[in-house]
Amino acid sequence: MPVAIINAVAMPSLGNLSACLSVYRAIVADISDSDPTGDGLGCSGQLLESLEQANHEFLDHAALLRTCGSVFPLVWIHIRYDPLKVTRSHFTRFVEKYELAPFTEATANHLLFIKGPPLE
């Protein structure tokens, strides 16, 4: 199964903890409602209160900091979609509606899950 991902920051809530929580809940609910079968579009994210919290994620820290201007807390949103089932325009409305600023994007022909300790 091919997969494409976008990592983004919700810009309007930067630096505001209560706004971060509100925006995160709204985005996840909105994306879940738009793909009820769960087979084409998915979203996860995390409230990051510091760069140290991002160290546990596979994120491009330099790109994240360029995007957020080193302002925390922030909402990191990870959108993944099947490019054979969902066009980029399908989720563009989420990017516009929630003023998401993408900081990394990637595509792969196969999704691979690896269990085990992190690589050093």
N, C-alpha and C positions, 0 to 999 in steps of 0.2 A: 504494500500500500504506500503510495507516495504521500509525503507530508511536507507542509510548509509552515514555518513559524515566524511570528513577529513578536519581539519584546518591545514594550512601550511603557512610557511613564504618563500617568494622568496629570496633565499640567495644571489645571485650575485648583487642584487640592494641595499642591506643593507647600510644605511647611505648616499645614493645618491638619492636626490629627483627626478631629471630628469630621472634617471634610473628606479626608482620605478614607475613613471608614464608610461614610455614606456613598461616595463615588464607587468604591470597590463593590459594595453590595449591589448597587444599581447595575453596574456593568455585568457582573456574573449573572444576575437574574435576567437581564436583557438578552444576553447571548444564549442562555439556557432556553428561554422562551422562543428564540428564533430558530433553534435547531432541536426540536422536541425528540427526534429519533437519536440524536447524539452521534450521528455517523459522519457529519460533514464539517462541523465547526465546534471548537471547544475553547474554553478559556479557563485559566487559573491565574492566580496572582498572589501577591503578598504585600503586606504593609511593611516597608523597610524604614526603620527609625534611625538607621545609621549605615554607613558603608560596611561596617563589620558584619552586619546581618546578611549582606549580599555575598559575603565570602563563602557562605554555605551553598550558594547557587552557581550554576555554570553560566555566569553573565560576563560580558565584556565590561569590566569596571570603568575603564577609561571612557568608553562610549556612554555609559550610564551617567558618569559625572559631567561629561560635556552637555548632556541633554538636560539634566536637572540643575546644573550650576552649583553642585554640591549642597543643595538645599534638601534637608530631611525634616520630617518624615515625608515619604512619598509612596504612591501606589505603583507597584510594578505589575504590569499585566502581560501575561504570556498567552498569545492567541495562536492556536494551531488549527490547521484546516487541511482538508484533502483537496488539492488543486484539481482533481478530476471531477469532484462533486460540487465544489464551491468556488465561485469566481472571486477574484480579489474585490470586485465591486460590492459583493454581498456583505463584507464586513467593513467596507470603507465608511459606511454610515456610523459604525461604532467609533471609528477613529475620529470622525468629524463631530459626532454628538457629544462625546466625552473629552474632546480635545486631547487625544492620545498622541504623544510624540514618540514615534518608533525610533529605537536606537540600535537594534540589530534585526536582520532578517536572514532566513536560510531556507533552503529546500533540499529534500533528499528523496531518492527513489524508494527507499524502504525505511520504515520505522523500526529501530532496534532497541530493545530493552536489555540492559546489562545489570545483573544483580551482583553485589559484592562491595567491598570497601572502595572508597574513592582512590583514584590513581594519584600517586604522589608525583 
